[in-house]
Amino acid sequence: MNVPVKTEAQDDVVPFTNTDLPAPESSTSEFDSLNAHLQENQSDTEAWRRFVACAEDSGETDKIRTAYEALLKQYPNTSSAQISYINHFLNRTNTFTQAEELFKRFLKASPSVELLRFYLTYVRRINTDPTTRDTVRKAYEFALGLVGQDRDSGDMWADYINFLNAGPVNSTWEEQQKMDALRKVYTRAVQIPLSNIEALWSDYESFETRLNRITAKKFMSDLSPAYMQARTALRELNKLTSPLFPPATDNVPAQAQLLDHHLPTVPIFMQSERQLVGKWKAYLKWEESNPLVLEERDRGALHTRISLVYKKAVVRMRYYPEIWFMAYTWTISIGKQDEAASILKSGIDANPASFVLNFAYIDLLENKKEYQEVHKVFEKFLDVLREQLEALQADADKKAAGASVETTNGEAETDKNPFAMDDPNASFITNTSSSLDSVDTDELKERKKEYALVWVMYMRFGRRAEGVKSSRGIFAKARKGKFIPWEVFEAAALMEYHCSGDKDVATRIFDVGMNLHAKEKDFVLRYLGFLISLNDENNARALFERVISTFPPEQSRALWERWSRYEYQYGDFEAVQKLEKRMMEIFPNDPPIKRFAQRYTYLNIDAIASRDIGASMAKKEEFDRRERDRGVSASASMPNLNGSGSGSGPGPGSLKRQADDGPSSGSGSGPGSGRNRRDGDHGHGNKRQRGLSPPARREKSRDTKEGRDWEGGGGGGGGGGRGGRRARFSPPPDSKPPRGKHQEPKEEEKPPTVPSTLSWFIGQLPAPSTFDGPVFRTDDLMNLFRNAVIPSTSKAKSPPPSARSGGRPPPDYSPYQGPRSNPRSVRY
C-alpha cells in the first residue's frame, strides 16, 4: 500500500516476540505471569487489560510492543489499541518511521474512522510546508475512500472542505480549479447519510449562491432528491445503530474504554446476546437493501459502503460465526471469491470450532478443486474438536471423582452417626454433585456426536472427490481415534452399501462397530433395521437374540417393538404368539389390548384405538382442554371483563345449555328465563354463576321490568333481574344477599376467578401468537385518559348529549345543494 506520507529511509522493524524478553532475575514478574496466563486463556478480557496496563506502566518499549502485538493478534482491527500502539512511536521524531510502518499495516484493513482521523492528524503534522499540500490532499482522498461512507466521517468531510477552501490561488484559472474541487467534494458528501449532512447542505447552498444565484438553483435542484434520500436514511440509520455502537464515556480511562467498548467477549448465547445478533442482522440486511437507492452506475459506492459495514460488524461481533457467514455470503454474491476466502480464514482464526465457517471454507475449496487444502482444513478442524473433547472429558472425570469422594465421606459420617442421613444439607450436596456430573456427561455425549458429524462429512468428501478408496482411508484414520461414536460406523457401512453395492463389507463394518458400541441402543436399532432391509432374517434374528438380554426392560422396549413389527408383518402365527408371551413377561404392566392392537396396526393406522377405545375422541378433548387452558392463562394478563360490554358473553350453544339446565344454571324460570335467553349475550357472560338458587318470582310486566333495568333498579326475577342490561349499566351486586332471600353456603360465596362461560369463550378465541394487527400500550392509553383535561359546564343536563361537545352541530354530509341550501347556516 502506498501511504501518502513523508518518510525517512530506515531499516524495517522486526516485531518483538516473547523469546526476546529478558529472563526474570529472581521470580516471575506480573508481566510474564499474565503473558503465560493469556497463552492458555486468550479470551480473558480482564487479563488483557491488566497485561496492557502493566506494559504501559513499565515504560519499556519492548514490553509495550509485546503486549500490543499479542493483543492485536487476538483482536485485530481494534482501533483504540492500534492508536495507542502507534502513539508510542510519535513522541520522538526518530521513531516516526516505525509509526508509519504500523500505519501501513493497519490502515488498509481497518474500518475505523478514529484511526483514519488519527492518521490525517499525523499527516498534517509532518506536512506543514505549502509545497506539500498535495500530499495532504491525497491523504484526505485516501482516508475518505476507505471510510467516507461511514456516518461518523462527517467531520472528516468538513475538514477536507475547509482544507481545500483555505488553499491559496494566484490566478483566475487556479480559482476556477479550486471552486470545481470544492463542488465535487460537496456533491459527494451531501449524498451520504453523514451525521452533519444538514450543515454540509447549508454550507454548499451558501457556496453556490455566492458564486452564482442562477446556477445555484440548478445545482441544488439536481442534488435535492439524493440529499433528501440520504437525510431520510440517516434517521433510520440512527435507529438501527444506536444499540450497536454505544458511545464512549469521556471520564473512563483509556484501558477501561479498551475493555468495555472494543474487546468482544465469547458469547454463551443468552437472550440478550441473541437479541444483539438479531439487531446486527437487521442492520446488515437494511444496508444490503440499498436504502440510498443508488443506481447501477453507483454500484461501486454501494459495494464499498456494505463492505465497510461488514468490516465493522466482524470487529464488534468477532465471536459470532453467523455474522462472519453473512459477510462471506454477501461477498461471494458480488463475485469476489478471493476476498470471501479471506473473510472465512479470518473467521476461522477467531472461531476455530465453528462448524458453519469450516464447512463453508471447505465448500469454497472443493469448488476450486483444491482437495489437498480441504484435507488440511478437515484435519485442523478435527484437532480443535478433539482438544475440546479431551478438556470436557478431564473435567467430567474430575467432577465424577469429587462426587465419589463426597459419597464416601457421607457414608463414613453415616456409620458414625446413624441420624446423619436425616440432614437435608448432606443430601443436597450429594444430589447436586450427581446432577452436575450427569449434565457434563450429556454435554460430552453431544460433543461426541458433533465430532462424529465432522468425520462423516470428511468421508463424504473423500468419496465424492477422490473415490471410495479415499473414504475408506479416512474411515481407517477415524477408527484409530479415542472419541469415535457409532455414527461413524453406520455412515461408513451405508456408504459402502449404497456406493459400492457390497453388503458384505457393510455388514462387517457394522459388526466391528458392535464390538465397541454394543451398549448403544440406537446403534443396535440401526443395525437391526439394516439387516431387515437386506431381508437377512437369520442374522437379524441372531442379532436380536444376542443383544436383547443385555439391556434392562426400560431401555429394551424400542428393540422389542422394532422386532415385533417385523414379526407381525412377515412372521408366522406361532412365532408371533411366542414373541408376545416373552413381551408379557418383560412388560407385565402393559394391557393385553395394547399388544393385540399393535399386531393389527399398519402405517400408524390403528382402527382399534380410534374406533373401539375412543382414543381419537380423547385426543380431541385433550386438545380442546389445552386450548381452553391456554385461553384462560392468556386472560390472566387481560383487564377484568366483568361488567364490560358485548364480546364477553358466551356463544349461542353455551347459552342454550345454561337455559336447559334450569335453576341450577342460575337463570330464572318462567317468562323471566325466556327473557334471559333473549338478552343472554350480555347476561350470562357477565354474571357470576350461583348454585342451588330458589326459583325466581314471576315479573309483573316485561315493559315495567325493562324500565327498571334502564333506571338501575332491582330486577324481579332471580336470573332475569341481573340480565345483560343490568350488568352493563349498573354496579356489580352486593356480596351480601338481600334480606329474605335464600342464604347460600359460605363456600359458594367465593366467586371463581374466571366464569365458566367466559373461560369457554376465551378458549374459542385464536391463540395470541396469531394476532397480526396493531398493538396498543394500555399504560399509555390509561395515562392519556388520566391526564386529560375535561372542561366543566354549567349547563343543565340535557337528554342524550350530542355527538360533539362544545355546542357545535354535527357536520352535514348530505349532497351540496347550493350556497343557501343549509338551513343550519348562520350569517355573521
C-alpha positions in Angstrom: 0.0 0.0 0.0 1.3 3.4 -0.9 0.5 5.7 2.1 1.0 9.3 1.1 3.2 10.4 3.9 6.6 11.9 4.2 9.0 9.2 5.4 12.7 8.7 6.0 14.7 5.7 5.0 15.2 3.4 7.9 15.5 -0.3 8.4 12.3 -2.4 8.8 11.3 -3.1 12.4 11.1 -6.8 13.3 8.1 -7.4 15.6 9.2 -8.2 19.1 8.4 -11.7 20.3 8.2 -13.4 23.7 11.6 -15.1 23.1 13.2 -11.6 23.1 12.2 -10.9 26.7 15.0 -11.0 29.2 14.9 -13.8 31.6 13.5 -13.0 35.1 16.1 -12.4 37.6 14.5 -13.7 40.8 10.9 -14.6 40.4 8.3 -14.4 37.7 7.1 -10.8 37.2 3.5 -9.9 36.8 4.0 -9.1 33.1 5.4 -12.6 32.5 2.7 -14.4 34.5 0.0 -12.5 32.7 1.7 -13.4 29.4 1.7 -17.1 30.3 -1.9 -16.9 31.5 -3.1 -15.3 28.2 -1.4 -18.1 26.2 -3.9 -20.5 27.8 -6.9 -18.2 28.2 -6.9 -15.9 25.2 -10.4 -14.7 25.7 -9.9 -13.3 29.2 -10.5 -9.6 28.6 -9.8 -8.6 32.1 -6.3 -10.2 31.9 -5.7 -8.4 28.6 -6.5 -5.1 30.3 -4.1 -5.8 33.1 -1.4 -7.0 30.6 -1.5 -3.8 28.6 -1.6 -1.6 31.7 1.4 -3.4 33.1 3.3 -2.9 29.9 2.3 0.8 29.8 3.4 1.3 33.4 6.8 -0.2 32.8 7.6 2.3 30.1 9.7 -0.2 28.3 9.3 -0.1 24.5 9.9 -3.9 24.2 7.2 -4.8 26.7 4.8 -2.3 25.1 5.4 -3.8 21.7 5.0 -7.3 23.0 1.7 -6.5 24.7 0.1 -4.7 21.8 1.3 -7.2 19.2 -0.3 -10.0 21.2 -3.5 -8.0 21.8 -3.9 -7.1 18.2 -3.3 -10.7 17.2 -6.2 -11.8 19.3 -8.4 -8.8 18.5 -7.4 -7.5 15.0 -8.6 -4.1 13.9 -9.2 -2.8 17.4 -8.8 0.8 16.6 -8.2 2.1 20.2 -5.4 -0.4 20.7 -3.9 0.5 17.3 -4.0 4.2 18.1 -2.4 3.7 21.5 0.3 1.4 19.9 1.2 3.9 17.2 1.1 6.8 19.6 4.1 5.4 21.5 6.3 6.0 18.4 5.1 9.6 17.8 6.8 11.1 20.8 10.2 11.3 19.1 11.0 12.1 15.5 13.5 9.3 15.2 10.7 6.7 15.7 8.3 8.2 13.1 9.3 5.5 10.6 8.1 2.8 13.0 4.8 4.6 13.3 4.5 4.8 9.6 5.1 1.1 9.3 2.3 0.5 11.7 0.1 2.8 9.7 0.8 0.7 6.6 -0.2 -2.5 8.5 -3.4 -1.2 10.0 -5.0 1.3 7.6 -5.8 -0.8 4.6 -7.9 -3.3 6.6 -9.3 -1.1 9.3 -12.9 0.2 9.1 -12.3 2.7 11.9 -13.0 6.4 11.4 -11.0 7.1 14.5 -7.8 5.5 13.1 -8.1 7.4 9.8 -8.7 10.6 11.6 -5.6 9.9 13.7 -3.7 9.2 10.5 -4.8 12.6 9.0 -3.7 14.4 12.1 -0.3 12.8 11.7 0.0 13.7 8.0 -0.9 17.3 8.6 1.5 17.4 11.5 4.5 16.4 9.4 3.5 18.2 6.2 3.2 21.9 7.1 5.1 23.3 4.2 2.8 24.9 1.4 4.6 22.7 -1.1 3.3 19.6 0.5 -0.4 20.5 0.3 -0.9 17.9 -2.5 0.4 15.2 -0.1 -2.2 16.2 2.4 -4.9 16.3 -0.2 -4.0 12.7 -1.3 -4.1 11.6 2.3 -7.7 13.0 2.6 -8.8 11.3 -0.6 -7.2 8.0 0.6 -9.0 8.2 4.0 -12.3 9.2 2.6 -12.1 6.4 0.0 -11.8 3.9 2.9 -14.3 5.3 5.5 -16.0 8.2 3.7 -19.3 6.3 3.6 -19.4 6.0 7.4 -21.9 8.1 9.2 -19.2 9.4 11.7 -16.9 10.6 8.9 -18.9 13.9 8.6 -16.2 15.9 10.4 -13.6 14.4 8.1 -15.5 15.7 5.1 -15.9 19.1 6.7 -12.2 19.3 7.4 -11.3 18.4 3.9 -13.6 21.1 2.6 -12.0 23.7 4.9 -8.6 22.5 3.8 -9.5 23.0 0.1 -11.1 26.3 0.8 -8.0 27.6 2.6 -5.8 26.9 -0.4 -4.0 29.9 -1.9 -4.8 30.9 -5.5 -2.6 33.0 -7.8 -4.8 33.3 -10.9 -8.3 33.0 -12.2 -7.7 29.6 -13.6 -6.5 28.4 -10.1 -9.6 30.0 -8.6 -11.8 28.1 -11.0 -10.0 24.8 -10.3 -10.5 25.4 -6.6 -14.2 26.0 -7.0 -14.6 22.9 -9.1 -12.8 20.8 -6.5 -15.0 22.1 -3.7 -18.1 21.5 -5.7 -17.1 17.9 -6.3 -16.4 17.3 -2.6 -19.7 18.9 -1.6 -21.6 16.8 -4.2 -20.1 13.6 -2.9 -20.7 14.5 0.8 -24.3 15.6 0.7 -25.4 12.3 -0.9 -24.1 10.2 2.1 -26.1 9.9 5.4 -23.5 11.7 7.5 -24.1 12.9 11.0 -23.7 16.6 9.9 -25.3 16.3 6.5 -27.7 19.2 7.1 -24.8 21.5 8.0 -22.9 20.4 4.8 -26.0 21.0 2.7 -26.4 24.5 4.1 -22.8 25.3 3.5 -23.0 24.0 0.0 -26.1 26.1 -0.7 -24.3 29.2 0.6 -21.2 28.3 -1.5 -23.2 28.0 -4.8 -25.2 31.1 -4.0 -22.1 33.2 -3.6 -20.8 32.1 -6.9 -23.9 32.5 -9.0 -27.6 32.6 -7.9 -28.9 31.3 -11.2 -26.7 28.3 -11.5 -27.1 27.6 -7.7 -30.8 26.8 -8.2 -30.0 24.3 -10.9 -27.2 22.6 -8.9 -29.3 22.4 -5.8 -32.4 21.1 -7.5 -30.4 18.4 -9.2 -28.9 17.2 -5.9 -32.0 17.7 -3.8 -33.5 14.2 -4.3 -30.3 12.5 -3.4 -29.9 14.7 -0.3 -33.4 14.1 0.9 -32.9 10.4 0.4 -29.7 10.5 2.4 -31.3 12.5 5.2 -34.2 10.1 5.4 -31.8 7.2 5.5 -29.8 8.9 8.3 -32.9 8.8 10.6 -33.4 5.1 10.0 -29.6 4.5 10.4 -29.6 6.2 13.8 -32.4 4.0 15.0 -30.7 0.8 13.8 -27.2 1.6 15.1 -27.9 3.3 18.4 -27.9 -0.1 20.3 -25.0 -1.4 18.3 -22.4 1.3 18.9 -22.7 2.7 22.5 -20.9 6.0 22.9 -17.7 6.0 24.9 -17.7 7.8 28.2 -15.3 10.7 28.5 -14.4 10.2 32.1 -13.5 6.5 31.7 -9.8 5.7 31.5 -8.3 4.6 28.2 -7.7 1.0 29.3 -11.3 0.7 30.6 -12.6 2.0 27.3 -10.5 -0.5 25.5 -12.1 -3.3 27.5 -15.7 -2.1 27.6 -16.1 -0.8 24.1 -13.6 -2.6 21.8 -12.8 -6.1 23.2 -15.6 -8.5 22.4 -16.2 -11.4 24.7 -17.0 -15.0 23.8 -20.8 -15.4 23.9 -22.8 -18.1 25.6 -25.9 -17.1 23.6 -28.0 -15.7 26.3 -31.2 -13.9 25.4 -29.5 -10.5 25.4 -26.7 -11.9 23.1 -29.2 -13.4 20.7 -31.1 -10.1 20.6 -27.9 -8.3 19.8 -27.3 -10.7 16.9 -30.8 -10.0 15.7 -30.2 -6.3 15.8 -27.0 -6.6 13.8 -28.7 -8.8 11.2 -31.5 -6.3 10.8 -28.9 -3.5 10.3 -26.9 -5.5 7.8 -29.9 -6.5 5.8 -31.0 -2.9 5.8 -27.7 -1.8 4.3 -27.9 -4.6 1.7 -31.3 -3.3 0.6 -29.7 -0.2 -0.9 -31.5 2.4 1.3 -29.8 5.2 -0.7 -31.4 3.9 -3.9 -28.0 4.1 -5.7 -28.2 3.4 -9.4 -26.3 0.9 -11.4 -23.6 3.4 -12.2 -23.0 3.9 -8.5 -22.8 0.2 -7.8 -19.2 0.6 -6.7 -20.1 3.1 -4.0 -22.8 0.7 -2.7 -20.4 -2.2 -2.5 -17.8 0.0 -0.7 -20.4 1.0 1.8 -21.7 -2.5 2.5 -18.1 -3.9 2.7 -17.3 -1.2 5.3 -20.3 -2.1 7.3 -19.4 -5.8 7.3 -15.8 -5.0 8.4 -17.2 -3.1 11.4 -19.6 -5.9 12.2 -17.0 -8.6 12.3 -14.8 -6.4 14.6 -17.6 -5.9 17.1 -19.1 -9.4 16.7 -15.9 -11.3 16.4 -17.1 -14.4 18.1 -20.4 -14.8 16.3 -19.9 -17.1 13.3 -23.3 -16.1 11.9 -22.1 -12.6 11.2 -18.9 -13.9 9.5 -21.0 -16.2 7.4 -23.3 -13.3 6.4 -20.2 -11.3 5.3 -18.9 -14.3 3.3 -22.3 -14.8 1.6 -22.6 -11.2 0.6 -19.0 -11.0 -0.7 -19.3 -14.2 -2.7 -22.6 -12.9 -4.2 -20.8 -9.9 -5.8 -18.2 -12.2 -7.3 -15.2 -11.5 -5.0 -14.1 -15.1 -4.3 -10.6 -14.2 -3.0 -12.0 -11.7 -0.6 -14.7 -14.1 0.5 -12.0 -16.7 1.2 -10.1 -14.2 3.2 -13.2 -13.5 5.3 -13.6 -17.2 6.0 -10.0 -17.6 7.0 -10.2 -14.7 9.4 -13.5 -16.0 10.8 -12.0 -19.4 11.4 -9.0 -17.8 13.2 -11.4 -16.2 15.5 -13.8 -19.2 15.8 -11.7 -22.3 15.1 -14.5 -24.6 16.3 -17.2 -23.0 14.1 -19.0 -25.6 12.0 -20.6 -23.2 9.6 -17.3 -21.3 8.8 -15.2 -24.5 8.4 -17.9 -26.2 6.2 -18.3 -23.0 4.1 -14.5 -22.8 3.6 -14.4 -26.5 2.7 -17.2 -25.9 0.1 -15.2 -23.0 -1.4 -12.0 -25.0 -1.6 -13.8 -28.0 -3.1 -15.4 -25.8 -5.7 -11.9 -24.7 -6.7 -10.8 -28.4 -6.7 -8.1 -27.7 -4.1 -8.5 -31.1 -2.5 -5.2 -31.0 -0.5 -6.3 -27.8 1.2 -9.6 -29.4 2.0 -7.8 -32.3 3.8 -5.8 -29.8 5.8 -8.9 -27.9 6.9 -10.6 -31.1 8.0 -7.6 -32.3 9.9 -7.2 -29.0 11.7 -10.9 -28.8 12.5 -10.8 -32.3 13.9 -7.8 -31.5 16.0 -9.6 -28.5 17.6 -12.7 -30.6 18.4 -10.5 -33.4 19.8 -8.9 -30.9 22.2 -12.2 -29.7 23.4 -13.4 -33.2 23.9 -10.3 -34.1 25.9 -10.9 -31.0 28.1 -14.5 -31.9 28.7 -13.6 -35.5 29.4 -11.0 -34.4 32.0 -13.5 -32.0 33.6 -16.1 -34.7 33.8 -13.7 -37.2 35.3 -12.7 -34.7 37.9 -16.3 -34.0 38.9 -17.1 -37.7 39.0 -14.1 -38.3 41.2 -15.2 -35.4 43.5 -18.7 -36.8 43.7 -17.4 -40.3 44.6 -15.2 -38.7 47.4 -18.2 -36.9 48.8 -20.3 -40.1 48.7 -17.5 -42.0 50.6 -17.3 -39.2 53.2 -21.1 -39.2 53.6 -21.1 -43.0 54.1 -18.4 -42.7 56.8 -20.3 -40.0 58.6 -23.4 -42.2 58.4 -21.6 -45.0 60.1 -20.6 -42.7 62.9 -24.0 -41.1 63.3 -27.0 -43.1 62.3 -29.1 -39.9 62.1 -26.7 -38.2 59.6 -28.9 -39.2 56.6 -31.7 -37.0 58.0 -29.6 -34.0 57.4 -31.0 -32.3 54.4 -27.8 -30.4 53.7 -25.8 -33.6 53.2 -28.4 -35.0 50.9 -28.4 -31.7 48.9 -24.7 -31.8 48.4 -24.7 -35.3 47.1 -27.6 -34.7 44.8 -26.0 -31.6 43.4 -22.8 -33.4 42.6 -24.7 -36.1 40.8 -26.7 -33.6 38.8 -23.7 -31.7 37.7 -21.9 -34.9 36.7 -24.9 -36.0 34.6 -25.1 -32.6 32.9 -21.4 -32.8 31.9 -21.9 -36.3 30.7 -24.8 -35.2 28.5 -22.7 -32.4 27.1 -19.8 -34.7 26.4 -22.2 -37.1 24.5 -23.5 -34.2 22.4 -19.9 -33.1 21.6 -19.0 -36.6 20.5 -21.9 -36.6 18.1 -20.7 -33.4 16.6 -17.2 -34.8 16.4 -18.7 -37.8 14.5 -20.5 -35.5 12.2 -17.2 -34.0 11.0 -15.8 -37.4 10.3 -18.9 -38.3 8.4 -18.6 -35.1 6.3 -14.9 -35.9 5.8 -15.7 -39.4 4.5 -18.4 -37.9 2.2 -15.9 -35.5 0.7 -13.3 -38.3 0.2 -15.8 -40.5 -1.6 -17.2 -37.6 -3.6 -13.9 -36.0 -4.7 -11.4 -38.9 -4.7 -13.5 -42.1 -4.7 -14.3 -44.9 -2.4 -10.7 -45.7 -1.7 -10.2 -42.3 -0.1 -13.3 -42.6 2.1 -12.0 -45.9 3.3 -8.7 -44.4 4.2 -10.5 -41.6 6.2 -12.6 -44.2 8.0 -9.5 -46.1 8.9 -8.0 -43.0 10.5 -11.2 -42.3 12.3 -11.2 -45.8 13.9 -7.8 -45.1 15.5 -9.1 -42.1 17.4 -10.1 -42.1 21.0 -13.6 -40.5 20.6 -15.2 -42.4 17.8 -19.0 -42.6 18.1 -21.2 -45.2 16.5 -22.5 -42.8 13.9 -19.2 -43.0 12.0 -19.5 -46.8 11.7 -23.1 -46.6 10.5 -22.2 -43.9 7.9 -19.2 -45.9 6.6 -21.3 -49.1 6.3 -24.2 -47.4 4.5 -21.7 -45.6 2.2 -20.2 -49.0 1.3 -23.6 -50.5 0.7 -25.1 -47.6 -1.4 -22.0 -46.5 -3.3 -20.2 -49.8 -3.8 -23.1 -52.2 -3.6 -21.2 -54.5 -1.3 -23.5 -55.6 1.5 -20.9 -58.0 3.0 -18.4 -55.1 3.6 -21.2 -53.1 5.1 -22.2 -55.9 7.4 -18.6 -56.4 8.6 -18.3 -52.6 9.4 -21.5 -52.9 11.5 -20.0 -56.0 13.3 -16.8 -54.0 14.1 -19.0 -51.2 15.4 -20.8 -53.7 17.6 -17.6 -54.6 19.3 -17.3 -51.1 20.6 -20.9 -49.9 20.8 -22.9 -52.9 21.7 -24.5 -51.0 24.6 -25.7 -48.2 22.4 -29.4 -48.9 21.8 -29.7 -46.6 18.9 -26.8 -48.2 17.1 -28.3 -51.7 17.6 -31.6 -50.4 16.3 -29.9 -49.1 13.2 -28.0 -52.3 12.6 -31.2 -54.4 13.1 -33.1 -52.2 10.6 -30.2 -52.5 8.1 -30.4 -56.3 8.3 -34.1 -56.3 8.0 -33.8 -54.1 4.9 -31.4 -56.7 3.4 -34.0 -59.4 4.1 -31.3 -61.2 6.1 -33.7 -62.7 8.6 -31.2 -65.2 10.1 -28.6 -62.5 11.0 -31.3 -60.1 12.2 -32.8 -62.7 14.5 -29.4 -63.7 15.8 -28.5 -60.0 16.5 -31.8 -59.5 18.3 -31.4 -62.6 20.5 -27.8 -61.7 21.2 -28.4 -58.2 22.5 -31.9 -58.2 23.9 -30.8 -59.7 27.2 -28.0 -57.1 27.7 -30.5 -54.2 28.0 -32.8 -53.6 31.0 -36.5 -53.6 30.3 -36.9 -49.8 30.3 -34.2 -49.5 27.6 -35.1 -52.5 25.5 -38.7 -51.5 24.7 -37.7 -49.9 21.4 -35.9 -53.1 20.3 -38.8 -55.3 21.3 -41.2 -53.1 19.4 -39.0 -53.0 16.3 -38.7 -56.8 16.2 -42.3 -57.3 16.9 -43.3 -55.1 14.0 -41.2 -57.3 11.7 -42.7 -60.5 13.1 -46.3 -59.1 12.8 -45.7 -58.2 9.2 -43.6 -61.2 8.0 -43.6 -63.8 10.7 -45.9 -66.8 11.2 -48.6 -67.1 13.8 -46.7 -69.3 16.2 -43.7 -67.0 16.2 -45.9 -64.1 17.0 -47.5 -65.9 19.9 -44.1 -66.8 21.3 -42.9 -63.3 21.0 -46.0 -61.8 22.7 -45.6 -64.3 25.6 -42.0 -63.1 26.1 -43.0 -59.5 25.9 -45.7 -60.2 28.5 -43.1 -61.5 30.9 -40.8 -58.5 30.3 -43.6 -55.8 30.4 -46.2 -57.3 32.7 -48.0 -53.9 33.2 -48.8 -53.5 29.6 -52.6 -54.0 28.9 -53.2 -57.0 26.6 -55.4 -55.0 24.3 -52.4 -52.6 23.5 -50.3 -55.5 22.4 -53.2 -57.0 20.5 -53.9 -53.7 18.7 -50.2 -53.4 17.7 -50.5 -56.6 15.8 -53.3 -55.2 13.7 -51.7 -51.8 13.0 -50.2 -50.7 9.7 -48.5 -47.4 8.9 -49.9 -45.8 12.0 -53.4 -46.8 11.1 -54.8 -48.1 14.4 -58.5 -48.6 14.0 -58.9 -50.4 17.3 -57.6 -47.4 19.3 -59.6 -44.9 17.3 -62.9 -46.7 16.9 -63.2 -49.3 19.7 -61.4 -47.5 22.5 -62.1 -43.9 21.6 -58.6 -42.7 21.5 -59.3 -40.2 18.8 -62.0 -38.5 20.8 -59.8 -38.5 23.9 -57.1 -36.7 21.9 -59.6 -34.2 20.6 -60.9 -33.5 24.1 -57.3 -33.2 25.3 -56.5 -30.7 22.6 -59.7 -28.7 23.3 -58.8 -28.7 27.0 -55.3 -27.4 26.3 -56.7 -24.7 24.1 -59.1 -23.6 26.9 -56.3 -23.6 29.4 -54.2 -21.5 27.1 -57.1 -19.1 26.7 -57.6 -18.8 30.4 -53.9 -18.3 31.1 -53.9 -15.6 28.4 -56.9 -13.9 30.1 -54.9 -13.5 33.3 -53.0 -10.6 31.7 -56.2 -9.1 30.4 -58.2 -6.5 32.3 -61.2 -7.6 34.3 -64.0 -8.2 31.8 -66.8 -8.3 34.3 -69.3 -5.5 33.7 -68.0 -4.8 30.2 -70.0 -4.6 27.1 -70.7 -7.2 24.5 -68.0 -9.6 23.4 -67.5 -11.1 26.8 -70.6 -13.3 26.6 -70.7 -16.9 25.5 -71.8 -18.3 22.2 -75.3 -19.4 21.4 -74.5 -23.1 22.2 -73.4 -22.3 25.7 -76.4 -20.1 26.4 -78.8 -22.8 25.3 -77.1 -25.3 27.5 -77.4 -23.0 30.5 -81.0 -22.3 29.8 -81.8 -26.0 29.6 -80.1 -26.7 32.9 -82.9 -24.9 34.7 -82.5 -23.3 38.2 -79.0 -24.8 38.7 -77.6 -22.6 36.0 -78.7 -19.5 37.7 -81.4 -18.4 35.3 -84.9 -17.7 36.3 -87.8 -19.9 35.4 -91.0 -19.0 33.6 -91.2 -15.9 31.5 -88.1 -14.4 33.0 -86.0 -17.3 31.7 -87.3 -16.6 28.2 -86.1 -13.0 28.5 -82.7 -14.2 29.7 -82.3 -16.2 26.6 -83.0 -13.1 24.5 -80.5 -10.9 26.5 -78.1 -13.7 27.2 -75.4 -12.2 25.0 -74.8 -9.8 27.9 -76.4 -11.5 30.8 -74.6 -14.8 31.4 -71.3 -13.6 30.1 -71.0 -11.0 33.0 -72.9 -12.9 35.7 -71.4 -14.8 38.5 -72.7 -18.4 38.5 -74.6 -19.5 41.5 -75.7 -22.8 42.7 -79.0 -24.0 44.2 -80.8 -20.7 43.9 -84.6 -20.8 44.6 -87.0 -20.2 41.7 -87.4 -16.6 40.9 -90.8 -15.0 41.2 -92.6 -14.0 38.0 -92.3 -10.4 36.9 -95.4 -8.3 36.5 -94.7 -6.9 33.2 -91.8 -7.2 30.8 -92.0 -3.5 29.9 -92.0 -2.5 33.5 -89.0 -4.7 34.2 -87.1 -3.2 31.3 -87.8 0.2 32.6 -86.3 -0.7 36.0 -83.3 -2.0 34.2 -82.7 1.2 32.4 -83.2 3.2 35.7 -80.8 0.9 37.5 -83.3 -0.6 39.9 -83.5 -4.2 41.1 -85.0 -6.8 38.9 -87.8 -9.1 39.7 -86.7 -12.5 38.5 -83.6 -14.0 40.1 -81.6 -14.5 36.9 -83.7 -12.1 34.9 -83.2 -9.3 37.3 -79.4 -9.4 36.7 -79.6 -9.6 33.0 -77.3 -8.2 30.4 -78.6 -4.6 30.6 -78.2 -4.6 34.4 -74.7 -5.9 34.0 -73.9 -3.1 31.6 -75.4 -0.1 33.3 -75.4 -1.0 37.0 -72.6 -1.5 39.5 -71.9 -5.1 40.5 -74.3 -6.6 43.0 -73.5 -6.5 46.7 -71.7 -9.6 48.0 -74.4 -9.9 50.8 -77.7 -11.5 49.8 -80.9 -9.4 50.1 -82.9 -9.7 53.2 -85.4 -12.5 53.0 -83.5 -14.3 50.2 -82.1 -17.8 50.5 -78.8 -17.8 52.2 -76.1 -19.7 50.2 -73.4 -21.7 51.8 -70.3 -19.7 52.6 -68.1 -21.8 50.4 -70.3 -20.9 47.5 -69.9 -17.1 48.2 -66.3 -17.2 46.8 -66.6 -16.2 43.2 -64.4 -18.1 40.7 -61.5 -16.3 39.1 -63.0 -16.6 35.6 -66.6 -17.7 35.0 -67.0 -20.9 33.1 -68.8 -19.3 30.2 -66.1 -16.7 29.9 -63.5 -19.5 30.0 -65.3 -21.2 27.2 -65.5 -18.0 25.2 -61.7 -17.3 25.7 -61.0 -20.9 24.8 -62.7 -20.4 21.4 -60.5 -17.4 20.6 -57.4 -17.9 18.4 -54.0 -18.1 20.0 -52.4 -14.7 20.9 -49.5 -15.5 18.5 -51.9 -15.4 15.5 -52.7 -11.8 16.1 -51.1 -9.6 13.4 -52.9 -6.3 13.9 -51.7 -3.1 15.7 -50.7 -3.3 19.3 -51.7 -0.6 21.7 -49.9 0.1 25.0 -52.7 0.1 27.6 -50.5 2.1 30.1 -50.2 5.0 27.6 -53.9 5.0 26.9 -54.7 5.0 30.7 -52.3 7.8 31.3 -53.9 9.7 28.4 -57.3 9.3 30.0 -56.0 10.1 33.5 -54.3 13.3 32.4 -57.0 14.5 30.1 -58.4 18.0 31.0 -62.2 17.9 30.6 -63.8 21.3 30.6 -66.7 21.7 33.1 -70.0 23.2 32.0 -72.7 24.9 34.0 -75.5 23.9 31.6 -78.2 21.7 32.9 -78.1 18.1 32.0 -79.9 17.5 28.8 -81.3 14.2 27.5 -79.0 12.4 25.2 -75.9 14.5 24.5 -74.9 15.4 21.0 -72.1 13.5 19.3 -69.8 16.6 19.5 -69.1 18.6 22.6 -68.9 22.4 22.8 -72.4 23.1 21.3 -71.1 22.7 17.7 -73.6 20.9 15.5 -72.5 17.7 13.8 -71.3 18.0 10.2 -73.7 17.8 7.4 -72.7 15.1 4.8 -75.7 15.5 2.6 -75.2 16.4 -1.1 -74.4 20.0 -1.7 -77.5 22.0 -2.8 -76.2 25.4 -3.3 -74.9 28.3 -1.3 -78.1 28.9 0.7 -79.4 25.4 1.0 -78.1 24.7 4.5 -80.9 25.6 7.0 -78.4 25.5 9.9 -76.0 28.0 8.4 -75.7 31.2 10.3 -74.8 34.5 8.7 -72.3 36.6 10.5 
